[in-house]
Structures are given as C-alpha cells and as structure tokens.
Amino acid sequence: MPPLKLNNANLSRILNAGKNIKGPTYKRNAAVKEGIVHVGVGGFHRAHLAVYVDQLMQKHGVTDYAICGVGLQPWDSKMRDILKSQDHLYTVIERSAKGSFAHVVGAINSFLYAPDDREAVVAKMAHPDTHIVSLTITESGYYYNENTHQLQAQHPDIQFDLDPANSDKPRTTFGFLYNALARRYRSGLNPFTVMSCDNMQKNGAITRHMLESFARLRGDQDIAKYIAHEAHFPNAMVDRITPQTSEADKTALAENFGIEDAWPVVTEPFMQWVIEDHFSDGRPPFEKAGAQMVKDTHEVEQFEKHKLRLLNGSHSAIGYPGQLAGFKYVHEVMENPVFHKFVWQMMQEEVKPLLPQIKGVDIDEYSKTLIERFSNPTIMDQLPRICLGASGKIPQFIMPSIAEAIWNTGPFRRLCFVAAAWFRYVNGIDDSGNKFAVDDPMVDTLQAKAKAGGLNPSELLSIKELFGDDLRKDERFLKEVSKAMELIAQDGILKTLPKYVD
C-alpha cells in the first residue's frame, strides 16, 4: 500500500493504520485561537515548543494557544509551501536504541510569509488573541554585539528598520516586534510576551535589551517606555537535539509508517524546557506538558549555564575538530575513542569546575547523559548542522569558559584546542585538503582575518563584535591557542588530539 500524503483528509486513516502513530484528535483551524505567533519555523521549533503546545491541546484541551508560524527570510518560502500543502501538519520522528516512533503534530495552525505580506505579520502580532510572540531566529538574528553587549545599531538591516519611512516594510524581527507593540500600545492592549527559544544564555534579557535599544533609537519614547515597563521577556533554557532532515528520513517515514511528509522532523526522545514564569498577557499551562516553570531568573541562568557550557560547548568540541578530521556525523566522532575521551575530560576537568551547583542536578550524571545522546547512532546528526553560525556560538559556548578559567587560573588547554580548531575551520579546508562550505553570517570577515593572521590568533581575536579584551590581552591564553593552531596546521586534528588527552 502506498504511503498516505499527510493532510487533514488523510489524518484519520493515518492514525488508524495500526502502525502505532500518535496524532491530533483535537479541533484545529477555525475552532481554535492562535495565541502564539512564532518567528522562525525550523526543525527545532517543530520538535520543541510546537510539541509542548500540541500536548497541551491533545491532553489538556487548550484551545487558545495554537501557533501561527511566521517566516521572515526568503528561504522560509519552502516551509510555507510544504506546510500549506499538508494543512500545517507534520511528523516528529523520535529515534533511539529502543526504535523509531512517529507523532503527527497539529499545533501549527497557519503560516505567514512576511515577504509576501509584511502588514499581515504585524497585524497578527498586534491582534488581541496573540498573547505570546516566540522566537527561534538563531544567534545572529538578535544583532547582539558580544563584546559591547549592545545592539548592532549600524547594521544595514537595523538602519533600514529604524527609518520611519520604512515602518510599513520591516526586515528584522525587531522591526516587526516594534511595529506590532506600537499598534497594541495605541489600541490600549497589554503587550504580548516576547519569548526567545534560542540557545543563548540570558536569551530573554538580551531580547529585552535589544528591543528596548531599537525602540529608543526609533525615537518614540512612549512606546519605548511601554516596552520597557510593561512587556515581559522570560529567560529560558531549551534543549532537544534536532538534526537536519534528510531524504532518507522521508523515505524511512514512508516505508515504516506509511506517511508521505515532505518535511518531517527527526529528533531524540529527550526534551527539556526551563522557563521563567514571567508573562505580560497570560500563558498556557506549559508545566502540564512537562516544562519546568521557575520564578527566579537566576535559576534559569544556572540551568542555561550547565546546558550551554556542557552540551553546546561539547558540540563545538565535536563539530569543528570533527569536520577538519573528515568525519560526517556526531556519533562517528564519539565512536573514536580519543575524541570520546577528549570530550569527557573537557567536561569534567575544565568545564565542570566553573559550573554552579543546582539542587537536584548531578553534573556527572548530566554529563553521562550527554555522552549517551551524542553517541546515539540513530539520530544521524550531521556535523555541518553543529558547525553552522559559529560566530554566534563560539563566543557563548566556549569563550566564556575560557574567560572564567583565565580569571580563576584554572585549566583550559582543551577549550583552547577547540578555539584553535574553529580558527582553522573558518578557512573551509579540512586536514585532507578538501574544501567545505562555512555557513556563517560573518564568513567573509572571518576568512579575511584568518588569512591575514595565519597561525597567529590575534587577527581573529581583534573582531570586537565577538571577543573581549580579557581574551585578546591574556598571555597564557594567546600562548595556548597559538600552540594548538600550530600543532593542528602541522599534524592535523587526529595526530594532535592525543596530546590533549590524559
């Protein structure tokens, strides 16, 4: 029997086909209100926030918080077209040693593609039914200067949106948020909550600061005050490994579950969300779906620090050296015993001593769980996904640990090896001389600095948007990272790595 195309008409047949497929039996479309507008509908959103909302709709009868997806970028047209063709249904495939499980998700109720109709996006955000605007826009979408901690106000896109003459055609997330909040202010409505779901420490605080800065630069102080005093921006820690979907994933879904889905999501069973309970216009009961709601921003930051330094930092330790060494998948890197030992020792000896103690959290057990997750061969998580957008990741996942180690005069040679591997990675040539694409919004600047600096890290470290003076001026760090760069250039990753394993 050929697979059934995923859509409303075929949904009941798919769920009743006897293949142990879960899916929505709740009402959708006009029968529900779209209380969440989400910007950046990619794999992670569809495996994380949308799954939480789906569970609330399915198990707890929540009808006021269905999701309207929004795409701001030209490449979002593919997601628009596929979701539309499937009545905004899609499949989450969970993979582990226990097997594969399929779950059709119906929480995304509609999708707006901003380049087609920017006013429709602003109007949707400003609508009284919208209580939350959530974001997965990647680190670069925040226009955040890692060195000054300020908005990149001179960026051409920000400059465009700051011009009142362009208020009817915003480009950036902040342009849309500002226009929608201004409209709500003038209508006498509460501001919606702006909820970042991106992998950034203090993601809510950064979003608040960037949007407030944008509002002040726009010049309307009343709206700036409205945003500053009445809008809420909860900090959150999010976690679920979500590799890029491949053609093989689509084929496996069709063969094993009888579902024809043009863009399913592959993920692991593990899922975590710790979020500050600070909302300006109501919220759904996320805790009923398993989210950890906490009152204290400090508590969120502690969870964030554990996750960003251990999970994301280790992903960097796997990704950039792994790609240079010629590996393709995360689990392949972890199958290499030297790499496996390197990642574990970096966690235990260099990162763990810098982390806060959290009641009920065993850092050793958390680290073991991460090693198991990285080693999961069924996920097929590709290294280019781990490596993309590194200019927004390395300054958050690796450099803060190095900076703290500098301050505490703690061990950091493995962390420096990871930094050195990234400095070489940006050239786009692996240890065998094969070229690969460096997917990064700062790729031109990075490659120019790398070429100018050679084996001297000072040129790359001079990029003030990414690195602070605490790194540029520390002799111990410069010596260690220079040594690693020289060894990698001379011998390659696989011959150099044993020198960093005890």
N, C-alpha and C positions, 0 to 999 in steps of 0.2 A: 504494500500500500504506500503510495507516495506521501511525503510529508504534507501537512496542512499549513497553509500560509497563516501566519499569526495575524488575526484581526478579530473584531467583535463577533462577526458572523460565525467564525470557526472556533471561538473560545470554548464553548461548552463541549464540543466534540474533542478538542484537545485535552481538556481536563478529565473527560470521561473515557479516555482511550485506554485506561488501565496501565499506564506507564509511570505511575507514582509521580505525577506532575501536580504541583500546587499552583493555585492561581486565584485571581479575584472573583469572588461571588457577590461582592458589594456593588451598589449602584455607582455609575460614573456619569461623565458628561454633564448634561443639564441638571441632573439630580443632586449634584454636589456643588459646593462653593470652593473656589480656588483661593485659599487663604495664604498660600506661599507662592511667590514668584521667584524662580531660581535662575540665576545668571551663570551660564557655563555648564551645559548639559553634556557631560562626558561620561567616561566609564566609571570614575569614582563616585560621582553624584548618583548615578543609577544603581550602584552597588551599596550605597551608604544611606544618605538622607532619604532618598526615594523609597528604600526598603523599610526604613523605620516608619515612614508615613503609610506605606502600604500595609504594614502590620497593624497600625492604628485603625485604618479603615476596615480591614478584614476582621480583626479580632475584637475591636472595641467600638465599632460603629461611628467612628469620627467622620463627619461629613463636611466640615467647614475648612479643612486644610489640605485639599487636593492641590497639586502642583501645576502651575503654568511655567513651562520651561521657556527660557529666552536665550537666543544666540546673538551675539554682537559682532562676531567675526565672519568674514566671507566663507571660511571653511565650515561654519555651522550650518550652511545650507544643506549639506548631506544629512545631518541629523534631522533637520526639519523635514526633508523629503521622506526619509525612511520612517520616522515616527508617524507622519501623516498617513503613509500607506498602510500602517499597521494599527490605525486608530489609537496611536500613542501607547500601545502595549509593547513590551519587550521581555526577554527572558534573562534571568540571572542563573548562571550555571555555577554551582558550588562544586569544587573539586578537592579531594583529599585522598588519603590512603584508603578511606572507607568506601570510596566510589564517587560518582557524579550524581548530583541532584539538580533538577530543573524547577524553577519557580517563575511563573509569569507574573509580572508586576504591572499594576494599573494605576499607580499613584499619580503619574504624569497625565494630566487631563487635557492639556493643549500645549501648543508651542508657538512662540512669536519669533520671527526672524527680523531683527532690527533693521538691517539694510533695506528690507522691503517696506517697512513702515515704522519709523522711529517714534512717531507720535503714539502709535498703538502701545508700544512698550511703556512709555511714560504714563499714559492713561491707565494702563493695567496696574502699574506700581502705585499710582495715586488713588486707585479705586478703594472705596470703603471696605470691601471684602478682603483686601490684601492686608494681612497683619504682619507678615514676615517677608523680607527680600533676602534670600540666601545666595551665597557666592561660592563658586569654585572657579576662580579666574586665573589660577597659578600665581606664583610669587610676583612675576613681572607685571601682572595686571593691577598691582597696588601702587605702582610708580613710587616706590619707597626707597629712599637713599639709605643704604645700610650704614654708611659712615656718619652722615649728619642726622639720621633718623627723621628727615624731613621729606615732604612731598617733592618729587622731581618736577618742580613748577615750570621749568624751562623746556620740558619735553614737548615736542611739536603737537602731540595729541592733546595734552593738558592745555597748552596755549590755545588750541583751537576751541576747546570746550569752555575756556574762561572768557572768550569773546562773546558778549551778549548777543551779537549779531548772529551767532551760530546756535543759539539756545534751542532752536527747533530741529536741530540735526546733530545731537551729541554723538561723540565717538566712544568715549571711555565710560567705564562703569560709573565713575564719579559724576560725569556729566548727566547720565540718566538718573542716578540717585538724587542729585541736587534738584533737577527739574521736577521730579516726582514729589520730593519732600516740600519744595516750594509751593507746589499746587495743593498739597494737603494742608499746608500752613494757611494758605489763603482761603481754604474751604472750612477751616476750623476743626480739622480732624487731628487725632493723635498721629504722631509719626509712626511709621512701621518700624519694626525691629530690623536692623541690618545684621545678618548672621553669617559670618565668614565660616566656611567649612574647608578652608585651605590649610595645608601643613605649614603653619608659621607659628612660632611662639608669640603669644600675645596678639593673636590674629584679630580679635575684636578691638583691642586697644589701638592697634595700628590702623585698622579700618576707620575707627572714630577719628583719629588724629589726621589721617589723610583727607577724609571728607570734610572735617572742620576747616582744615587749611584751605581746601578748594573753595569752600563756601565763603570764607573771609576774603579770598582773592577775587571772588566774583563781585564782592562789594556790597551785597545786601546784608547788613548787619542783623536785621530782624530774623532773617532766615538762618543766618549763622548761629544766632543765639538759640533759636528753636531746635536746631540740630544738636547744639552743644548741651542744652539743658533738659530736653525732653526725649530725644531719641536714645535708644539703648543699643549697645553693640556687644553682646555677650562673647566672652572669650570661650574657646572650645578646643578640645583635643580630639582629633578624628583619626581612626585607624582601620584600614582594611586594604590588603594588598590586592590590586586590581590591574592585571596586565592588559596589554593591548589585545583586542580581539583579532584572531586570525581567520583565514578562510577554512582552516582545518577545524576551528571551533564551530563554525557554522555547519560544516559537514557532519561533525560528530553530533550536534544537536538534532539535525535532521534524521540521522541514522539511528540514534539511540532513543530519541524521544518523539520523533515524528513531527517536529516543529520546524517550519521554514521561517526563520527570523533573520532579516538582513543585517542586524547589528545587535547580537546578544552581548551580554557582559559575562566574563569569566572572573571568578573570584574565589577566595578561600572561605571556609566556614567561619573563621574568626571575624568579629566585628566589635568595635568599641567606639563610644562617643561620650566624652565627659564635657558637660556644658554648664556654664554659669547661668543660674536661673535669674536672668535679668532681661525682661522683655517689656517693651513700651506699649504694646497694643494686644496683649493676650498671646497665648500659645497653646498648642495641643499638648496632651499629656505624654510627652516623649518618654517619660520614665516607664510607662506601661509597655513600651516596646523595647525596654532594656537600656535606654540611655541613663547615664549617671548624672543627675541634676545636682549641682553643688551651689552653695550660697556664696562661697568665698572665691574670689578671683585668684587669690594666692594658691588655693588648692588646685585649680585648673592649671596654673602655671607649673606646679610641681609635676603633674601628670604629663604636661606638654614637654617638660624638660627631659623626663625619662624617655618619652617616645621619640622626640626629635634627635636626641643625642645617641640613643641606643639603636632604635630601628632605622631612622633615616640616616644617621651617621654611618651605621654599618652598611646600609645600602650604598652609600658613597664609597666605602672601602671595598665593596664587591664590584661596583659598577665601573669606575674609571680604570683601576688597575686591570679588572677583568676584561674590559674591552680592549685595552692595549695588548693584553696577553692572547687575544684571539678567541676568547670564549663568547658564546652567544646568549646563554641563559643563566639566570641567577643560580639555579640548582646545580648547574655544571661547575660553576666556580666553587660552590660549597662542597662538591664531591672531591675537589682537590684537597688533600689532607693538609698541605701547607697553608693554603688560603683559609681553610676551615679553622685551623689553629690561630692564624693571624687575627681573624675577625673576633674570635673568642677572647684572645689575650688583649686586644684593643679595648673591648668592652670591659673586661674585668680589671685590668691594671691601669688604664688611662682614663676611661670614662666613668666607671662606677664610683671612684673616689670623689668625683665632682658633683654627684647627684644627691638631692635631698632625700631623707627618709620619709616615706608615706605610710601611714598606718594601714596595715592590711596588705601591703605590697612587698613581696620578697624580690629584690632586684635580681638575685641569682636565678630564681625560678622564671622571672620575666625574660631574662637573657636566654635561658634554655629554650623557652617557648619561641623566642625569635629565631634561634638557630634552627629549630624544627620547621618554622614557617618558611625560612629562606631555603631550606633543603627540600621542600615539597616539590617533587618532580612533575606532579600532575598539573601545576599552575602554568608551567612553561612561560615564566616571566622573563621577557627579553631585556637584555642589558641596555639597549638604546632608550627604553622607557625610563629606566632608572637614571640614566645619564642626562636626559634632556633638560634644558633650562637650568643648567648647573650654576649660572651666575646668580640665580635666586635661591640656590640650595646650599652650596658650599659655605657661604657666609653665615648660614643659620645652623647647619648640621655639623660642621667640622670646626670652623674657626672659633666659635665661642668656647669650645672645649680647649682648644689650643690657648686662647687668651686667658682662660682661668688657670690652666696649667702654668702659664708664664707667671701669673700673679702669685700662684702658690708654690712656684718652683717644683712642680710635680712632673712626672714622666709624660712625654708626649711624642716620642720618636715615631711611633706607628701612625699617629694622627698626622705628623709631618710628612710621612711617606704617602698618605692619602692625598694631602695637599699637593705634593710634588707630582703625583700621578695625574691629578687633574691639570696641573700646569702643563704637563706634556700632552695630555689628552686633547686639549683645545687646539693643537696643531692638526688634528684629524688624520693622523697616520699611526697605525699600530706597530708593534715590535717587529712584524714581518714585512713592513713597508707597504701594507695595504691601506688605501685611503678609506675613510668612513665619514659620514655626514655628522657635523657638530650642530645639533639642533639647539640653538641658544639665541635669545634676542640680542645679545651683545657679541655675537660671534666675530664680527669684523674687528671690533676693538680688541677683543681677547687675542685673536690671531696676530694682529699687528704688534701688540705688546709682547706676545710670546716670541715672535720672530726677532724683535728688537733686543729682547733680553737674553735669548739663548738659554744657557744654563744658569743665568743669574735671575732669581725670582723678583728682583726689585722692580722691574718694569711692570709686571702684572700686579704686584702689590701696590703700585702707585695709583691704581684705579680707585679713586676715593669713594666712589659710589658703593664699593664692595668691601674695602679693607680699611681698618683704622690705624692710627699711629702706633698703637700698642703692638701691632704686628710688624709694621714697617721698621720700627726702631729697636726691636729686640734682637740682640746679637745671637743669643742662644737659638732662637727660632730661625733666624736667617742662616746660621751655620748648619743647622739640622736639615732644613728643607733644601738648601743648596747641595748638601751631601747626597740626599736622596735623589735629587734631579740628576746629578752626575752619574750615580750608580745605575739609574734606570736607563739613561741615554747610552751608557757604555755596555750594559749587560742585558737590558730588558727586564720586564717585570718578574718573570718566573725564576731567573737566576738571582735577582736582587732580593726577592721576598724572604728567602730563608735567613737572610741577615737580620730580619726584623721579627723573627720568631724565636722564642726561648725554648 
